Structures are given as structure tokens and as C-alpha cells.
Amino acid sequence: MRSRSFACCAVCVLALTLLCGPVPASAKHGGDGDDGRREARAAGACSAGATSKLRLRSRDGAISVEFEVKRRRGGERWRVVLVHERRVAWRSTIRTKGSSGSFRIRRSLEDYDGPDEVTARASGPRGLTCEASARLAG
């Protein structure tokens, strides 16, 4: 009986780890004729009732960052932080618009040599959180 209970707990812990763990980003490298542009996208991990996604694009020595959070309540305040290579690159408080209850930020960051890791985190009302990370190949 005890081993069955242990196995059930182990399966639950594994399922939670897989659900709450980081989401891998997909990257697209530019081919011939596209001036070396690179792109990475990642779906974010959010608590109940929200979704997020992160998109990185590299061009002309800069990284274009687009972070979007969707939730069905308008007028909520969210604290948003962009972290580039373990340093806070930007932070602000944003209010969701209209009945869609979503927001989108667009920022430009410096493109460092080698691969670039960007993480976007948003903290909303009542402890809601969203986080997405993506790595742009160097």
C-alpha cells in the first residue's frame, strides 16, 4: 500500500515539474539574403487565467523584444521586468487596456556578442505571474 502511495506522489511531482518548468524557445536563423537576422519565440508560463509569449528579433546590432500578456480583465496593473543577460534592462508598471485585458510591450536592447538570453516577467493582481525566456543564438 505504501509503495503505491509513493508512486502516485512521484507521478504527481513529475507532472507538476513538467507543467511549471521553463518552456523552451524556438529559434530561427536567417539564411542567405536576409542580412543575418535571427529570431526566437517562447510561450510563457503563467499562473491561472493568463497567457504570455515572448518574441526576440535581431537586426543591425539590436534586439527587438516583444512581450505580450493576455488576461480577460481590463484595468489591472502589472509590474513588468525585462532581464537581459542577468541584468535588469527595463522595468515599468503597465495597466491592461479595455475589455481584452491584455498588454504588449516593445523594447529594443543591445545585441551582445554571442548568444543573448532575455527573460520577461510580469506580476499582476492577486499574485498572478507570467514569465517567458528565450535565447537568441550568436
N, C-alpha and C positions, 0 to 999 in steps of 0.2 A: 504494500500500500504506500509506503514511504517513497519508494523509488518511482512510483507512478506520479506522485505529487511533485517530486523533484523534477521529473522530466517535463511535466506540464509547466512548472515555473521557468525552466530553462527555455522552453519554446516561447513563452511569453516575453522573456527578457530579450531573446534574439529578435523577435518580431518588433518590439519597441525600438531596439537599436537600429534595425534596418529602416524603420519609419522615420526616426528622428535624426538619423545620421546625415552627414553632408551629401548634397546632391551633386553628382559630377557634372562638369560643364562640357559642352560640345564646342569644339574649336574648328574653324575653317581657315585654312591658309590660302593666301592668294596665289594664283597661278600666273602664267605668262600674260602680260598686258594689263595687269591691274595695279601696277605701281607698288607691289609688296604689301597690300592691305591685308590685315588679319582681323578675324572676328571670333568671339567666344560668347556663348549664351549659357545661362543656367537658370533652372527653375528654383525658386526659393523654398525654404522650409518655413512654414508659418503655423502659428497656433490656430485654434478653431475659428472658422469663419472668414479667413483671409487667404489670398494667394499673392505670390510675388514672382517677378522674373528680373533677371539682370542681363544686360547686353553690353559687351565691350567691342569697340572697333578701333583699330589703329590706322592712322594715316598722317603723314607729314610730321612725325615726331611727337604726336599727341594721341591720347587715348580718349575716345568719346565714350562716356558712361551713361547708360540709360537704365534707371531702376524704377520699376512700376509695382505698386501695391494696389490690389483690388479688395474692397470690402463693401458691403451693401448699406453702409450708413454714412451719410454726409455730415459735414461739420465737425468731424473728430480731429483732434490734434495728435500728430505723430512726431516723435523725435527721430531724425534720420542722421546716420553717420556713414560716410564713405571712408574706408580704410584702404590705403594703397601701400603695399609692401610693409605692413605692420605699423604704419603711421597714419594718424587721422589726417585725411586730406580735405575733408569738408564735413560740416555738421550744421543742422538747422532744425527748426520746428515748422511743420507743414500742416495745413488744415485740408481735409478732404473736401472735394468740390461736389456740389449738387447732390442729386439723388443717387448717382453712381457710387459715391463713397470711395472713389479711387484717387490716387495721385501718381504723378510721374515726375521724376527729376532727371535733368540732363546736365551733365557737367563734363568739363574737359580736364584731363590730368596729363602730366608729363609722361612720355613714354621712355622709361629707363632702359638701359642696355640689358639684354637677356629677357627671360620671361617675367611678366608682371602679374602679380596676384592682387585682385581687387575684391573687397568684401563690402557689401551694403547691408546695414542693419537698421531696422525700423522698430520703434517701441510705441505702441498705441495705447488706447484707453483700456483700463481694467486688466493690465498685464499682457495684452496681445503683443506678439513679437513676430517679425519676419526677418529672415537672413538668407542671403544668397552670396556665393563666392564663385569666381571664375578666374581662370589663369589664361593669359594671353601669351602664346608662345613667342620667344625672342627670335 
